[in-house]
């Protein structure tokens, strides 16, 4: 392979291996599509929003220090929600036969560092399961936090529900297929360049100078046998 390649060389290289590029790209795209559409199990998500704020009368003013304390408490609340005690109560109420670690992996706590609101997200293969766990853990947390922390500053902003047109959050077969197509092109081009790099056979005149490191003095053309032409 030449030390320097221009655009024309690259174009000729791709043109020569276009069939290989198409085959590799098609195989990778097809395999990804089959796995995404027919093999991977869909994962649904239910979420509920929690506001951490002490109940106040309308006449009272907000205390900046108290708001900052509520924000800092969110991290503690996140640990409590995913604690073994809370998980055991959720499993007991819903009669779930799964381990704490498995249930914990399906629960995600999302919060903004400057907000008093955090979101409990639950993922599952069944949308009804996700909604049940999200609702149950919210109810248990709201009731248990009063005894654990001696505070009453947890308010539910939105309850977990399942929409009429609920769709799984993953996998995304169309997105996966498009990404696989681009990946197939890149992989096939990589194989093309590797084949050209390790291919030491002499095919054209320039390969003689490249491999033998000597100048080419002339070319002997193939002469057609006149006797065969007469026949």
N, C-alpha and C positions, 0 to 999 in steps of 0.2 A: 504494500500500500504506500502511496507517495507520502513524503513527509508533510507536504502541504496539499490541501484539497481545495479546489475552487467550487463555485456553485455548479458549474457544468459537470464536474466529476461526481458530486453528490447526487445530482439529478440522474446521471447515467447509472450510478450504483443502485439507487432506489428503483429505477425503471427495470434494471436487470433482475431485481429480486421482488418485483411487485406481487407476484403470485404468492411467494412466501409471506410477505407482509399481510396480504389479504387473508390468507389461511390462518395465521396466528391471531390476528385481530378478531376474526370471526369466531374462532374457537373460544378465546377468552371472553368475548362479549356474550356468546351463547351460554357458556357455562355459568357465568355470573347471573345472567337472566334466569336460568333454570333454578339455580340455588335460591335466588331472591324471591321468585314467584311461587315455587312449589316446595322448597325444603325448609327454609327458615320460618320459624313460628312468629306470627305477628305479636308485637308488644304494645299494649294499650297503657294509657296514663290518665290518672285522675288526680286533681290537685285541689287544695283548699287554702285560702289565705287567712292568716292569723294577724291580728293587730295587738301589739303589746302596749297597753296604755291603761292607766288607772282610771276607773269611772269617776267622773266629776260632775258637779252641778254646773249649770250654765253660767252662774255668777262667778265661779272661780276662774282664775287666770292660770294659764299653763306655766309650769315651772320648767325652765330650760334644763336645770340640773336633773330633774326627774326624767325628762325625755331622754337625756343622754344615758341615764341609768337603764332605762327600758331598752335602749338600743344595745347596750352592753350585755343585757340579760339574754338577748336572743341566742347568743352562742351557747350559754348555759342551757337554755330551753332546748336547743337542738340536740345536745348530748342527752338530756333527760328523755326526749321523745324516742331516741334510738337505744335507750338503756334496756337491759334484760328485763327489769321489772315491768316497764311499759309494754315491751314486746310480749311478755308472758300474759299480761292482761288482755291484749288484743287477741292473741291466739285462743285464750280461754273463752272470750266472748263470741268469737266467730267459729270456734271449734276447728281450728286449723292444725293440720298435722305436718308442720314444717319446722325446721330448726330456726333458732334466733338469728343465726348468721344469714341464712337465706332470706328471711323476712327483712332483716336490716338492709341487705343489699337492694331490696326493692323499694326502700324508702329513701327519699332524697330531700334534704332541707336546703332551700334556696333563699338567700337573704341579701339585701343591699346594705352595705355598711352604714349608710346614712339614713336608713329608714327604720321605722318602728314596725314595719310589716315584713313578715316572712311567709314563705309558701311551703306547704308540705306536699310533695309529689310522690305518688305511689305507682309503680309499674307492675304490670302483670299480663299473662297470656289471655286472661279473661277480663273484659272491661268491668263487669259487675264485681269481680274480685277486687280490682283496683279501687273502685268507688267505695266498697264496703270497708276496706282497710283504711282508706283515707278518712272516711267519716268516723269510724270507730276510734282510731288513734287520736283524732281531734277531740272527740267527746271525753275520752279517758284522760287525756292531757289537761283539758280545761277543768275537769273536776279534781284531779290529783294535785295540780300545781298549787292549789290553795293550801293544802295540808303540807306539801313539801317545802314551799318557799314562804308560806304565810303571807301571800299576796293575792290580790284579785285583779290582775291587770291583763288577762287574756280574753280577747274578744274575737269571735269568728266573723270574718267579713264575707266570705263566700263558701258555701258548702259544696262538697264534692258531688258532682252529678255526671250522668252519662248523656251525651247529646244524641239527638235522633240520627245524625249522620256521623257518628263517632267513627274515627279511622285510626289505625295503629300509628304510633310515632316512628316505629321501625319494624322491619326494614322498609326502605323506600326503593322498590324495584326499579322504577324508571331512573332515578338518580344513580343507583348502583350500576345500572346497565350503561348509562352514558359515561360514567367514570371508567368503567371497565373497557369501553371502546377506546378512550384516549390512552389508557394504560396499555392496551393491546398494540396500539400504533407505536408507542414509545418502546415497548419490549421488542416488537418485531424489527424496528429500526436498529435497536441495539444488536440483535442477532445478525442483522444484515451487515453492520459495520464489523462485527467480530469475524464473520465468515470472510469478508473481503480482506481483513487484516491478516488472517492466518492462511489465506489461499495463496500459495506460492507458485502455482502453475502459470506458465507463459501462454498468454492468449493473444496479445497484440504486440506490435513492434516496440512500443514504449516499455513493455515488461522486460525486454531483453536488456536494455540499458539499466533498468532499475535493479534487476536481480544479479546481473553479471558485472555491473559497474564498469562497462566498457562502451565506447561510442559505437553506434550502428553505422556501418559504411554503406550498406545498400540492401535492397530487397530482391529476392529471386521469386518471380511470379510462377504460379503453377501453370505449366503448359499442358494444353489439352492434346490427347493422343489422336492424331489425324485418322489412324486406322479405325479406332472406335467410333469416331465421328461419322465415317463413311458407312459403317454398319448401321 
